[in-house]
Amino acid sequence: MAYYARNFSTEASNVLPSGKAASALAVGDLVYLTSSGTWALAASAAPKGTRTDAIGIMVQNALIYETVSPVRRATINGWTGLTIGAKQYLSATGTTGNTITATKPTNTIVQCIGVARSATDIEIDVAPAVEFVFQIGTIYGATAHSLATTNTPLMVNGVLSAAAASDAYAPIYGNVNVTATQTNNVSVFTGWFEHYITGGTIVLGGNHAAVWGVLEITGNSVTTKGSLSTDVSCFRASITNSATALVNGDVMAGFLADSNITSSGVTNNGVIAAFAAVVSQSHATKRAWDCAMYIDQCDNVFSFEGAASAYKSGVKIASITGIPNASSAVFRMRDRLNGVYYYVPMYTASEITGE
């Protein structure tokens, strides 16, 4: 299908710098400027993919290596069946004659490039891609920035001022439905955050985290005692199942800490822990945790699995005379190689004194 350009200005404010065509281009093709200074076909890309956002529209046909001058704004004629007023987008196709689509792309950065002014005409006005909808941007500058409203790359602020009777509220909500049976090493995450420390020294008072949770109580608040049906926490994990049959053959956890720390090249002069309960040193008055871990109901408070020869904190996995291998207990150990559980009961101080 041939397209025709009209109603475009040749003023400097509308005409982009001239350059060679990286491939054969046609009227109506959306293009971007490559690092070598050539004009190439644009295509919408995934947030973490190679970006080729459109910055101009072709108003002339060109052969490869021919000098071209795209423009920012123009009317392109030659379509059929367009809905008047419908938004038009940069497509993910990236081929000549197919860079514009009336269907909003999914799983890519959306770039609206114009609207249909008639069934046959599109009013093109190439605007920057709306990348903040899909990914966090970058805080640019040679000096340090604080995370304030004016320079935060992405901020979501939810306000719930009125008393809520029921339901759940969140400024950010993610939902993923996985129905396919996995046949390979597949990981699915509703939220994914990566934090890289590429060098330097973290000084006293420095904090780094892929996810940071702060729960601040600024007013008079009272929680009602219950069986953990009322709770206040920075992070809350809940596992539910509605399946009639659920078989767990490995690990299912509300919180899982997976160590990918290499054993070589690491000098540990402090503590490396899967979980640490500490008291902030930045507050003049602070309260210690009532308990590092609170247990309401569980079969075993602590379960350690290792090889039969493993020693951890003075505990060896081996059969202990007089203690059954099949009962609920406070401390459970398993010989991972042989699959045998050993249980170590714990007693209160009064029971020990009484004996």
HELIX and SHEET records of a PDB file:
HELIX    1   1 GLU A  131  VAL A  133  5                                   3    
HELIX    2   2 ALA A  349  GLY A  354  1                                   6    
SHEET    1   A 6 TYR A   4  ARG A   6  0                                        
SHEET    2   A 6 ARG A  73  ASN A  77 -1                                        
SHEET    3   A 6 ASP A 121  ASP A 125 -1                                        
SHEET    4   A 6 CYS A 112  ALA A 116 -1                                        
SHEET    5   A 6 LYS A  87  LEU A  90 -1                                        
SHEET    6   A 6 ILE A 100  THR A 101 -1                                        
SHEET    1   B 2 GLY A  19  LYS A  20  0                                        
SHEET    2   B 2 THR A  67  VAL A  68 -1                                        
SHEET    1   C 3 TRP A  39  LEU A  41  0                                        
SHEET    2   C 3 LEU A  30  LEU A  33 -1                                        
SHEET    3   C 3 GLY A  56  ILE A  57 -1                                        
SHEET    1   D 3 PHE A 302  GLY A 306  0                                        
SHEET    2   D 3 PHE A 331  ASP A 335  1                                        
SHEET    3   D 3 VAL A 340  VAL A 344 -1                                        
SHEET    1   E 2 TYR A 311  LYS A 312  0                                        
SHEET    2   E 2 VAL A 315  LYS A 316 -1                                        
END                                                                             
